[in-house]
């Protein structure tokens, strides 16, 4: 029985050291991966902020109106020239 315990201890200690070494190596690998993903996330967040700013600029009423006038040769029409049409659905009460 005593020989079995000594043999078990002799086998267990290197196995525990090897397992600890593997765990440390895996932890380092995952830490590097997390750091890389966090860097990528910061880059994407910065790009997202930039795109949101561009959307705000491109969708402003002043820019759209200016673009319609210069690029598309559009102009405002007087409100008296606007005709409003209402369409009733089939079967709707008149």
C-alpha positions in Angstrom: 0.0 0.0 0.0 2.8 2.4 0.9 4.6 1.6 -2.4 1.4 2.4 -4.3 1.1 5.8 -2.6 4.7 6.6 -3.3 4.3 5.6 -6.9 1.1 7.7 -7.2 2.9 10.7 -5.8 5.9 10.2 -8.1 3.5 10.1 -11.1 1.2 12.8 -9.9 3.7 15.5 -9.3 5.1 15.7 -12.9 1.6 15.4 -14.2 0.4 18.3 -12.1 3.4 20.4 -13.2 2.7 19.6 -16.8 -1.0 20.5 -16.4 -0.1 23.7 -14.7 2.4 24.6 -17.5 -0.3 23.8 -20.2 -2.8 25.9 -18.3 -0.4 28.9 -18.1 0.4 28.6 -21.8 -3.3 28.5 -22.6 -4.0 31.5 -20.4 -1.2 33.5 -22.1 -2.6 32.6 -25.6 -6.2 33.6 -24.6 -4.9 36.9 -23.1 -3.2 37.8 -26.4 -6.3 36.9 -28.3 -8.5 39.0 -26.0 -6.0 42.0 -26.4 -6.2 41.6 -30.2 -10.0 41.5 -30.2 -10.2 44.5 -27.9 -8.0 46.4 -30.3 -10.2 45.4 -33.2 -13.2 46.5 -31.2 -11.8 49.9 -30.5 -10.9 50.3 -34.2 -14.5 49.3 -35.3 -16.0 51.6 -32.7 -14.0 54.5 -34.0 -15.0 53.7 -37.6 -18.6 53.4 -36.5 -18.5 56.9 -34.9 -17.0 58.3 -38.1 -19.8 56.7 -40.2 -22.5 58.0 -37.9 -21.0 61.5 -38.2 -21.0 61.1 -42.0 -24.6 60.0 -42.0 -25.6 63.1 -40.0 -23.7 65.3 -42.5 -25.1 63.6 -45.6 -28.7 63.5 -44.3 -28.9 67.2 -43.3 -31.7 69.1 -44.9 -29.4 71.9 -46.0 -27.0 69.5 -47.8 -29.8 67.6 -49.5 -31.4 70.9 -50.7 -28.1 72.2 -51.9 -27.3 69.0 -53.8 -30.8 69.0 -55.4 -30.3 72.5 -56.6 -26.7 72.1 -57.9 -26.5 68.5 -59.1 -30.0 67.8 -60.1 -31.1 71.3 -61.2 -34.1 71.2 -59.0 -35.8 74.2 -57.5 -38.6 74.9 -55.0 -42.1 75.3 -56.4 -44.6 77.6 -54.9 -47.1 76.0 -52.5 -49.9 77.0 -54.8 -48.6 74.6 -57.4 -48.9 71.6 -55.0 -51.9 69.4 -55.5 -52.9 67.0 -52.8 -54.5 63.7 -53.9 -56.3 61.3 -51.5 -57.0 57.8 -52.7 -59.6 55.6 -51.0 -59.2 51.9 -50.6 -61.6 49.7 -52.4 -64.7 49.0 -50.3 -64.0 51.9 -48.0 -66.9 54.1 -47.0 -67.2 57.3 -49.1 
